[in-house]
Amino acid sequence: SSHELGEPSGVTGLILDEHDTTFTEVSITNGDFTSGSGTTITGWTNDGSQWTRVGDTAVSGTTSKLLQQSSILTNNIAHKVIVRAKNTTSDSTGILRVYLGANNYAVYNLTNDFADYEFKGLQANSTILFLYNASNTNITVDSVKVYKYDGNVGVLV
């Protein structure tokens, strides 16, 4: 199932040209977390070594730390991010924030089963993609995919 919650901050009313809705996948190093060992997750900056690779997933620590990759996004281009994630700790709410750059983010309350969380946004001044655990519980991320929008983008004012 697909969830789209909240509005990315800094972008109100992102409008995609419906005549050209082509998204091209952007290459992400180790976007499926199959490479790495322990708290080392190949290709990702792991703030405070709080995230750990478990099987082919990345599991957060219980403190709110970032897992990030730089130079993923293209400035002034709309992107679609699909994060497959779940709450790891039952009887609690795992909260995932997905950031396009520093300010542009969506917030997802995760269920106990894996689901795809889709976020579309435009980032003008940063090429960094962040995953952030905004809860004091564990969350598990199975994969991250990023797509770059090829058409025209307008912002309602």
N, C-alpha and C positions, 0 to 999 in steps of 0.2 A: 504494500500500500504506500501511497505517497502523501506526505504531509507538507503543507506550506503555511507556516505560522508567522505572524508578525510582519512588520514592514522593515526593510533594511534602513537603518538610520542613515541620514544624509541623502537618501534617494526617496523622494515621494512621488509615486505614480510613474514608475518606469514603464514606458510604452515601447513595445517592440513592433516593428513594421510587419504586419501580418502577411504581407505579400512575400516576404523573404525571412523565414523563421529557421534558417540554417545555423546549426551549432556545430562547430568543429572541435573534436576532442583535443585537449591540451595534454602533452606528455607530462606525467608526474612521476618522479623517481619513487619507486616502491609504494605506489598508491594502494596496493592490496596487502601491504605489510608482510610479505612473504620473506623479506630479507632483514636480517639483524639478529641480535643475541642479547637477552636480558633487557636492560634499559636502553641499549643501543638499538635504534630503529633506523636502518640505513636510509639516508636521504632526508631525514627529518631532524630539525633542531628540537631537542627535547628539554624544555625548561626545567631545571632542577632534577633531571632524570626521573621525573614523576610518572612518566608513561612507560609501560613495559610491554614487550612483544610476547603475546601468549598465543601459541599456535600461529595462525596467519591473521591475527588481529592485534590491535593496540589497545591496551587497557590502561585507563587513567589511574593515577593515584587519587587520594581523597582530598588533596589540596588543589586549588584552582591554578593549574599551570598550563602553559601553552605547548602545543605540538604544532610546528610550523614549517613551511617551506617558502623560501624567498624566490623571486624572479619567476613566479608561476603565472601571474596575471599580466595583462597588457593594459596600460593606462588608457582611460577614456573609451574602453571597450566593455560592453556588457558581457557578463559571464553567467553560466549556470553551473552550480555545484551540486552534486548528488553525494551525500554521505550516508553510508549504510551503517547504522549504529543501533545499540540497545542499552538499556539500563542493566548494569551487572548485578547490583545488590537488590534482591527482592524486598518488597515492603518498604521501598523508598522511591523517591523520584530522582532520576538522573537527568540533569539539565546540560544540554550541549549548546554552545554558541559556535556558529561558523562565521568567521570574519573574512571579508574581502578587504584587505588592507586594515588600517587601524580602527576605523570608526563604523564601517559598513557591515552590519551583522544581523543574523537571524538567530532566534532562540527557540530551541526545541525541547519539550518535555518528553523524554524517551520512555517507551514501553519496555516490558521485559522480553520482548521478542524483537529480532532484527527487523528493521523497516528502512525504507529509503526516504531520506529527508532532502527535499529539493529546494534550492535557494537561487533566485536570480537577482543580480545586482550589478551596479556599475561602480567602478572604483577609479578615481581620477589621479590619485597621487601615491599609490603604493602598489607594489607587485607581490606582496606577501599574502599567503593564505594561512589562516590560523584556525586551529581547533582548540576550544577552551572548555574545560569542565567547570561549569558554574554552580556545581552542587558539592556537598561534602560527602558524596558517595562515589562509587566507581561507575564509570561508563566504559563500554567497549565499542570500538570502531572497527568495522570489518573492511571497508574500502572507501576511498575518496576518489571521485572523478570530477574533472573540471572541463567545461566546454566553453569555447569562445564564440560569441554571437557574430555572425558575418554581415548582418543587415544593418539598416539604419535604426538608431535609437533616439527617442525623444523623451524629454522629461516634462511632465505637466507642471505648469507654474500657476 
